[in-house]
């Protein structure tokens, strides 16, 4: 009798161990999915930050272009009236603004390049995330099915596509030819 009770205890312990492993696997899947989603959210936030910086730089460049144009006109006016000192004064103000404008344009180009690269990565990773999410859902359904089978509860795994097909079949007669 002692042998049979020990054997029953072993079977129960083994069943609990299997359930623990299944639960751990599903927790890991969910955790990896959350981490992937967080990483995508960080990249989306970075893309928005770059977009906002590009808008700000465009506004600054527009204002600076106006100043450069006005200073160019001042230099031309001073030179046309033979006012060398006024022309020099305007050129001293003009040159740093031109340099700043070129710097702004360069930074905008860098942002555009980084944004293009990031958009490509985001698009690819969002597609991969959607596929990962689908695979995780299938795995979790399989884990629930395995757990139910071990407990003697049959749980059917139904794919999203099967649900859509069933709905289409049911709608088809109602819509008519």
Secondary structure, DSSP 8 states (H G I E B T S, - for coil): -HHHHHHHHHHHHHHHHHHHHHHHHHHHHHHHHHHHHHHHHHHHHHHHHHHHHHHHHHHHHHHHHHHHHHHHHHHHHHHHTT-HHHHHHHHHHHHHHHHHHHHHHHHHHHHHHHHHHHHHHHHHHHHHHHHHHHHHHHHHHHHHHHHHHHTT-------HHHHHHHHHHHHHHHH--
